[in-house]
Amino acid sequence: MHAMDMLDNIAKHSITVCHLAMSLADRLNMHEVHLDHRLVRASALLHDITKTRSLTTHENHAHTGSLVLTNLGYPEVGTIVGQHVRLPDDFISRFPDEAAIVHYADKRVLHDHVVSLDDRMSYIQERYGRKPENLRRIHETWNMVRVLEHRLCEALSTTPDNLRDLVSSEKVNDDLYLYHTLSVPARDMTYAPTERIP
């Protein structure tokens, strides 16, 4: 995150998504689901790894984030990052996995607050829905996320509103402080994807 010069607001969003995703994974694992905590944590923290530069390049940050992480030797994380904007259509046929958890957590976090799907959809629609094809994709994604939310809440015997309480703003702020105090030395690593940005 440091090496990619992630903006503070994107870092705080990523940390909040991570807290929600980990809380969901913990609760699902208590119900015998068996999610990989390390994979959920890494994927949630890094889901917007190329988002900062995409604000200038207009690249597809899910795609290029996936490429960066795969090129660094983390293909499982790269696959999940590549699915955080839109899950594959076949997700509906299997119980939520790590990719679905990260995807859902991202869809519930607006900036650094857990909000309802409707609130998040309104924001995304306003921000990215100016083109008809984007608006269609947003609605398709939201229909999938509503199905996912229903399945998660059913498995956890809870409601979507109760999921807001899974994230502590104090813990998010503590982790953001820790993020700011870390010093990451520059390394000889290539962060650009190996294929051209679309």
DRENNUGU-917944 format. One line per 8 residues: number of its first residue (from 0); their letters; for each residue x, y, z of C-alpha. Coordinates in nm, 4 decimals, decimal comma, m for minus. Example, Ala and Ser with C-alpha at 12.3 -4.5 7.8 and 13.67 -1.06 7.14 Angstrom:
0) as) 1,2300 m0,4500 0,7800; 1,3670 m0,1060 0,7140
***
This chain:
0) mhamdmld) 0,0000 0,0000 0,0000; 0,2885 0,2351 0,0834; 0,4823 0,1375 m0,2274; 0,1823 0,2190 m0,4454; 0,1389 0,5597 m0,2748; m0,2177 0,4770 m0,1790; m0,4180 0,7858 m0,0868; m0,5183 0,8064 0,2796
8) niakhsit) m0,8904 0,7893 0,2088; m0,8411 0,4747 m0,0023; m0,6207 0,3218 0,2685; m0,8864 0,3914 0,5331; m1,1560 0,2442 0,3066; m0,9398 m0,0663 0,2534; m0,8794 m0,1079 0,6261; m1,2530 m0,0746 0,6952
16) vchlamsl) m1,3347 m0,3312 0,4250; m1,0764 m0,5611 0,5838; m1,2348 m0,5297 0,9287; m1,5809 m0,6109 0,7928; m1,4545 m0,8986 0,5770; m1,2607 m1,0502 0,8686; m1,5601 m1,0199 1,1018; m1,7798 m1,1952 0,8456
24) adrlnmhe) m1,5175 m1,4651 0,7901; m1,4827 m1,5226 1,1665; m1,8572 m1,5629 1,2078; m1,8940 m1,7874 0,9030; m1,6065 m2,0066 1,0247; m1,7973 m2,0563 1,3501; m2,0710 m2,2014 1,1283; m1,8306 m2,4545 0,9726
32) vhldhrlv) m1,7622 m2,2613 0,6495; m1,3773 m2,2778 0,6626; m1,2606 m1,9551 0,5008; m0,8879 m1,8779 0,4792; m0,8320 m1,5799 0,7138; m0,4973 m1,4815 0,5656; m0,6408 m1,4799 0,2150; m0,9422 m1,2721 0,3211
40) rasallhd) m0,7202 m1,0241 0,5083; m0,4669 m0,9785 0,2287; m0,7324 m0,9512 m0,0426; m0,9458 m0,7042 0,1521; m0,6493 m0,4797 0,2373; m0,5190 m0,4856 m0,1196; m0,8447 m0,4829 m0,3178; m0,7870 m0,1188 m0,4245
48) itktrslt) m0,4093 m0,1490 m0,4685; m0,4106 0,0340 m0,8044; m0,7090 0,2584 m0,7312; m0,4945 0,5673 m0,6570; m0,3171 0,5593 m0,9898; m0,6406 0,4694 m1,1721; m0,7716 0,8140 m1,0808; m0,5154 0,9477 m1,3294
56) thenhaht) m0,4797 0,6589 m1,5765; m0,8498 0,5583 m1,5815; m0,7372 0,1958 m1,5848; m0,9632 m0,0857 m1,4674; m0,8243 m0,1036 m1,1128; m0,9689 m0,4483 m1,0396; m0,7914 m0,5894 m1,3453; m0,4586 m0,4125 m1,2955
64) gslvltnl) m0,4637 m0,4789 m0,9213; m0,5035 m0,8467 m1,0003; m0,2095 m0,8324 m1,2416; 0,0169 m0,6503 m0,9957; m0,0472 m0,9004 m0,7168; m0,0184 m1,2014 m0,9458; 0,3110 m1,0670 m1,0845; 0,4396 m1,0260 m0,7284
72) gypevgti) 0,3723 m1,3947 m0,6642; 0,0289 m1,3786 m0,4980; m0,2058 m1,5275 m0,7611; m0,4812 m1,6247 m0,5132; m0,4942 m1,2695 m0,3794; m0,4779 m1,1391 m0,7360; m0,7779 m1,3494 m0,8367; m0,9888 m1,2138 m0,5504
80) vgqhvrlp) m0,8803 m0,8545 m0,6161; m0,9824 m0,9054 m0,9785; m1,3325 m1,0010 m0,8602; m1,3941 m0,7259 m0,6040; m1,5895 m0,5072 m0,8489; m1,7874 m0,7868 m1,0124; m1,8111 m1,1529 m0,9187; m1,8254 m1,4170 m1,1907
88) ddfisrfp) m2,1775 m1,5268 m1,2816; m2,1239 m1,8781 m1,1409; m2,0781 m1,7491 m0,7843; m2,4480 m1,8092 m0,7264; m2,4010 m2,1858 m0,7488; m2,1576 m2,2123 m0,4582; m2,1568 m2,1002 m0,0977; m1,9784 m1,7688 m0,0450
96) deaaivhy) m1,6012 m1,8052 m0,0590; m1,3204 m1,5601 0,0187; m1,3807 m1,3632 m0,3036; m1,7511 m1,3233 m0,2261; m1,6744 m1,2058 0,1290; m1,4299 m0,9379 0,0089; m1,6686 m0,8348 m0,2691; m1,9598 m0,8022 m0,0267
104) adkrvlhd) m1,7562 m0,6134 0,2349; m1,6462 m0,3646 m0,0315; m2,0089 m0,3147 m0,1354; m2,1091 m0,2330 0,2230; m1,8320 0,0232 0,2926; m1,8803 0,3775 0,1658; m1,5529 0,5604 0,2210; m1,4836 0,4342 0,5757
112) hvvslddr) m1,8348 0,3624 0,7071; m2,0453 0,0485 0,6851; m2,3684 0,1513 0,5121; m2,6665 m0,0231 0,3573; m2,6431 m0,1655 0,0073; m2,8941 0,0963 m0,1082; m2,6772 0,3807 0,0226; m2,3665 0,2367 m0,1410
120) msyiqery) m2,5524 0,1733 m0,4672; m2,6772 0,5311 m0,4758; m2,3205 0,6562 m0,4379; m2,1817 0,4235 m0,7068; m2,4684 0,5018 m0,9419; m2,4130 0,8750 m0,8987; m2,0359 0,8461 m0,9389; m2,0063 0,5867 m1,2167
128) grkpenlr) m2,3507 0,5483 m1,3729; m2,3519 0,8302 m1,6247; m2,3071 0,5938 m1,9214; m2,5990 0,3561 m1,9906; m2,3696 0,0502 m2,0115; m2,2175 0,1349 m1,6717; m2,5614 0,1808 m1,5186; m2,6705 m0,1603 m1,6521
136) rihetwnm) m2,3603 m0,3282 m1,5037; m2,4156 m0,1522 m1,1705; m2,7722 m0,2854 m1,1513; m2,6618 m0,6374 m1,2479; m2,3935 m0,6305 m0,9793; m2,6352 m0,5035 m0,7181; m2,8840 m0,7789 m0,7939; m2,6044 m1,0321 m0,7381
144) vrvlehrl) m2,4947 m0,8603 m0,4170; m2,8500 m0,8654 m0,2795; m2,8604 m1,2425 m0,3350; m2,5203 m1,2718 m0,1656; m2,6348 m1,0590 0,1286; m2,9436 m1,2748 0,1747; m2,7326 m1,5923 0,1753; m2,4801 m1,4487 0,4221
152) cealsttp) m2,7445 m1,3196 0,6608; m2,9323 m1,6487 0,6422; m2,6138 m1,8428 0,7239; m2,5382 m1,6096 1,0149; m2,9001 m1,5794 1,1375; m2,8786 m1,2018 1,1290; m3,0001 m0,9007 0,9337; m2,8083 m0,6608 0,7079
160) dnlrdlvs) m2,8539 m0,3808 0,9634; m2,6795 m0,5869 1,2322; m2,3696 m0,6167 1,0156; m2,2976 m0,2456 1,0685; m2,1989 m0,3249 1,4259; m1,9188 m0,5603 1,3174; m1,6715 m0,2772 1,2532; m1,5273 m0,0583 1,5266
168) sekvnddl) m1,4219 0,2873 1,4049; m1,1669 0,2968 1,6892; m0,9970 m0,0191 1,5610; m1,0010 0,1147 1,2052; m0,8378 0,4389 1,3258; m0,5798 0,2395 1,5260; m0,4915 0,0385 1,2150; m0,4728 0,3539 1,0033
176) ylyhtlsv) m0,2333 0,5038 1,2594; m0,0242 0,1865 1,2440; m0,0268 0,2057 0,8639; 0,1067 0,5627 0,8800; 0,3836 0,4722 1,1235; 0,5166 0,1871 0,9116; 0,8129 0,2613 0,6925; 0,8369 0,0479 0,3820
184) pardmtya) 1,1761 0,0614 0,2080; 1,1801 0,0892 m0,1684; 1,2482 m0,2426 m0,3382; 1,3389 m0,3500 m0,6887; 0,9855 m0,4603 m0,7662; 0,7813 m0,3848 m1,0723; 0,4353 m0,2629 m0,9817; 0,3115 m0,2034 m1,3339
192) pterip) 0,1117 m0,4829 m1,4954; 0,2866 m0,6826 m1,7676; 0,0136 m0,6120 m2,0208; m0,1048 m0,2782 m2,1479; m0,3601 m0,0903 m1,9422; m0,6933 m0,0974 m2,1287
***
